[in-house]
């Protein structure tokens, strides 16, 4: 009996079906992780609030409680449980209290805190009765939060209750990604709608997606909030070339002598509701300071300098230890034919210290030459050719 060859159409049919199953499963997994994380943070917020409502003496220690919890939880579970995050969890519970959650059909967003309930109670009054209610199980609670945690964090920064409720309902109804939600909030869509004479046209135009709006399941799992919740290390680069250059430069700096001590790569930091990643962080033993390194696969711009100073201010406040000198930044640009390295020394408190830094730190031209050499070698290797 002869074997019948598998036709192209038959194979394409089964392959496309399996691809659809896997893509759906990945999207469901990303949603599931986000929902459980959001439910957990709501529950943490509830416990903090109920502790504070346990009497005047407890309320007085509310800030001390958050500070102590932040230290203990960070030691045990890693980053993601600092004071700012715990404050977000507390605020999250206050904006979406149990009285709303248990009355909300699964898959629907909680009501706006100012909206009257069927019994005539306000959401604020429902929150006051939360102590007497029994919170649902975590799995049940997770079904009540259809948006990712990063979306709720963005919504918490919206001061108006009515605007927050509008953005939340539209994000769910229109399937906005967090990027779309952020853009609509930043553009003050709610306020513009109130003034617009043609609301339908404005809503239609606002709903048009832009390149990069859609998030893949991989990006959803790589969300910094999710990585912190799962305590997963985050090593992420925009391209294979950037990743390889970071690795090469780390080795190069370590080979310059024993002054550089490696601290980490792709170090996450959060400023307000925006996440950034610092490519490399070293400690310079002789200067007794952190060296923050940012790589740009392109030409240098003044925006790069501004971003570096943002990193340095953050590092000085959050990463610098007692007895250390202020951190210094190194901006590396790897554009074709324009590799360059620039130190950011403007944040140093005096010119004498800046002069010492310039004397001790490696020459910028030396680093730029190594950067250009590494870039050429890597691109030649990727192209399958040898460097001349």
SVG drawing of the C-alpha trace seen along z (x, -y; Angstrom):
<svg xmlns="http://www.w3.org/2000/svg" viewBox="-33 -73 77 75">
<polyline fill="none" stroke="black" stroke-width="0.4" points="0.0,0.0 1.5,-3.3 1.6,-6.2 -0.4,-9.2 1.6,-12.4 0.3,-15.1 -1.2,-17.9 -0.1,-21.5 -3.6,-22.6 -4.2,-19.8 -0.9,-20.7 -1.6,-24.4 -5.0,-23.7 -3.7,-21.7 -0.8,-24.0 -2.9,-27.2 -5.3,-25.5 -2.4,-24.6 -0.9,-28.0 -4.3,-29.5 -4.6,-27.2 -1.1,-28.1 -1.6,-31.9 -4.9,-31.8 -3.4,-29.8 -0.6,-32.3 -3.0,-35.2 -5.1,-33.4 -2.0,-32.6 -1.0,-36.3 -4.5,-37.4 -4.6,-34.8 -1.3,-35.9 -2.4,-39.6 -5.8,-38.8 -4.4,-36.8 -1.7,-39.5 -4.4,-42.2 -6.6,-40.2 -3.6,-39.7 -2.8,-43.4 -6.4,-44.2 -6.4,-41.8 -3.2,-43.3 -4.7,-46.8 -7.8,-45.6 -5.8,-44.2 -3.8,-47.4 -7.0,-49.6 -8.8,-47.3 -5.8,-47.4 -5.9,-51.2 -9.7,-51.2 -9.2,-49.1 -9.0,-52.2 -7.3,-55.5 -4.2,-54.0 -3.8,-51.8 -4.6,-54.6 -1.8,-56.7 0.7,-53.9 -0.5,-53.5 2.6,-55.0 4.9,-53.1 3.0,-49.9 3.6,-50.4 7.2,-51.2 7.8,-48.1 5.8,-45.9 7.8,-47.2 11.1,-46.2 9.9,-42.8 8.1,-41.9 11.0,-43.1 13.4,-40.9 11.2,-37.9 9.7,-38.3 12.1,-40.7 11.2,-44.0 7.6,-45.0 6.6,-45.6 8.2,-48.9 6.3,-51.8 5.1,-53.2 3.6,-49.9 2.0,-49.2 0.5,-52.7 -0.9,-51.8 -2.5,-48.6 -4.1,-50.6 -5.4,-53.2 -6.6,-50.5 -8.8,-48.9 -10.2,-52.3 -11.2,-53.1 -12.6,-49.6 -13.9,-48.5 -15.5,-45.1 -19.0,-46.6 -18.6,-47.2 -16.7,-44.0 -19.2,-41.6 -22.1,-43.4 -20.4,-43.5 -21.1,-40.8 -18.1,-38.8 -16.3,-40.5 -17.7,-43.9 -15.8,-46.8 -16.6,-48.1 -18.8,-51.2 -17.6,-54.7 -17.2,-55.5 -19.7,-58.5 -22.4,-56.4 -25.4,-55.4 -26.0,-51.7 -29.5,-50.1 -30.1,-50.5 -29.3,-54.2 -25.9,-53.8 -22.9,-55.5 -19.8,-53.5 -18.1,-55.3 -20.8,-54.0 -20.3,-50.5 -16.6,-50.8 -17.4,-51.7 -19.4,-48.4 -16.6,-46.3 -15.4,-45.2 -18.6,-43.2 -18.4,-41.5 -16.4,-38.4 -14.0,-38.9 -14.4,-36.3 -11.7,-33.7 -8.7,-34.8 -9.8,-32.9 -13.3,-34.4 -11.8,-37.8 -9.5,-37.6 -12.5,-37.3 -13.7,-40.7 -10.6,-42.5 -10.6,-42.2 -7.9,-44.8 -4.2,-44.3 -2.7,-45.7 -0.7,-48.2 -3.9,-49.6 -5.4,-50.0 -2.1,-51.7 -2.5,-54.2 -6.2,-54.8 -5.2,-55.6 -3.4,-58.6 -6.6,-60.0 -7.9,-62.4 -11.5,-62.7 -13.7,-59.8 -16.0,-60.3 -13.0,-60.4 -11.5,-57.3 -14.7,-55.4 -15.0,-56.5 -11.5,-55.4 -11.9,-52.1 -15.2,-51.3 -13.8,-52.4 -10.6,-50.4 -12.7,-47.3 -15.3,-47.9 -12.8,-48.9 -10.1,-46.4 -7.5,-49.2 -4.0,-48.1 -2.2,-49.8 -0.4,-51.9 -3.7,-53.1 -5.1,-53.8 -2.1,-55.9 -2.3,-57.8 -6.0,-58.6 -5.4,-59.7 -2.5,-61.9 -4.5,-63.5 -7.3,-64.3 -9.9,-62.5 -12.6,-62.6 -12.2,-66.4 -12.1,-67.0 -15.3,-65.0 -17.1,-67.2 -16.2,-70.3 -16.6,-68.6 -19.6,-69.2 -19.0,-66.1 -18.4,-63.5 -18.9,-60.5 -16.1,-61.6 -13.7,-62.3 -14.3,-58.9 -13.8,-57.2 -10.6,-59.1 -9.3,-58.4 -10.0,-54.7 -7.8,-54.3 -4.8,-52.2 -1.2,-53.4 1.8,-51.2 3.0,-49.4 -0.3,-49.7 -1.0,-45.9 0.8,-43.9 1.9,-40.3 1.6,-37.7 5.3,-37.8 5.2,-41.6 2.3,-41.1 4.3,-38.6 7.4,-40.8 5.5,-43.7 7.7,-45.0 4.8,-44.6 4.4,-40.9 8.2,-40.3 8.3,-41.8 5.2,-39.8 6.8,-36.5 10.3,-37.6 11.7,-36.9 15.0,-38.6 14.5,-41.0 17.1,-41.0 15.7,-42.7 17.1,-44.4 15.4,-46.0 17.6,-43.9 20.1,-41.1 22.7,-43.6 22.0,-45.7 22.1,-42.7 25.4,-41.5 27.0,-45.0 26.0,-45.3 27.7,-41.9 30.8,-43.0 31.0,-46.3 30.6,-44.8 33.5,-42.4 35.6,-45.3 35.1,-47.5 36.0,-44.6 39.2,-44.0 40.4,-47.6 41.5,-46.8 40.0,-46.0 38.4,-49.4 35.1,-48.4 32.9,-46.0 29.8,-44.6 26.5,-45.4 23.9,-44.4 22.3,-44.8 18.9,-45.8 18.2,-47.3 14.6,-48.4 13.5,-51.6 10.1,-53.2 9.5,-57.0 5.8,-57.8 4.0,-55.4 6.8,-55.1 9.3,-52.2 12.8,-52.6 15.7,-50.1 19.3,-51.0 21.6,-48.8 24.5,-48.4 25.4,-49.4 29.0,-49.2 30.7,-50.3 34.0,-52.1 36.2,-51.2 38.7,-54.0 36.0,-56.7 33.6,-55.0 30.6,-55.7 28.1,-53.9 28.6,-54.1 25.3,-54.1 25.6,-53.1 23.0,-53.6 23.4,-52.3 21.7,-53.8 21.9,-52.0 21.7,-55.3 23.1,-58.9 23.4,-60.9 20.6,-63.4 20.0,-65.9 17.1,-63.7 19.6,-61.0 21.5,-63.4 18.2,-64.4 17.2,-60.8 20.7,-60.0 20.3,-62.8 17.0,-61.3 18.7,-58.0 21.4,-59.7 19.0,-61.5 17.1,-58.3 20.3,-56.4 21.5,-59.1 18.3,-58.9 17.6,-55.1 20.8,-53.2 23.6,-55.3 24.8,-54.0 26.2,-56.1 29.8,-57.1 29.7,-56.8 30.2,-59.7 27.5,-60.7 26.9,-58.4 28.3,-59.2 26.6,-58.4 28.1,-57.0 26.1,-57.4 27.2,-55.1 25.9,-55.7 26.5,-53.0 25.2,-54.5 26.9,-53.5 30.1,-55.5 29.2,-57.7 30.1,-55.6 30.7,-57.9 30.9,-57.9 30.0,-60.8 30.2,-61.0 27.5,-62.9 29.3,-64.8 27.0,-67.8 25.3,-66.3 28.5,-66.4 28.5,-68.9 31.8,-70.6 34.3,-71.0 37.2,-69.4 35.3,-66.1 34.4,-66.3 38.0,-66.8 39.0,-63.8 36.4,-61.7 37.7,-62.8 41.2,-61.8 40.4,-58.4 37.6,-57.2 38.6,-55.6 39.0,-57.8 35.8,-58.4 37.5,-57.9 38.9,-54.5 35.4,-53.3 33.9,-54.7 36.6,-52.9 35.8,-49.6 32.1,-50.2 32.6,-50.8 34.9,-47.8 32.4,-45.5 29.5,-46.8 31.3,-46.1 32.3,-42.6 28.8,-41.7 27.2,-43.0 29.6,-41.2 29.0,-38.0 25.2,-38.5 25.6,-39.0 27.7,-35.9 30.8,-37.8 34.2,-38.4 35.5,-41.8 38.2,-43.0"/>
</svg>
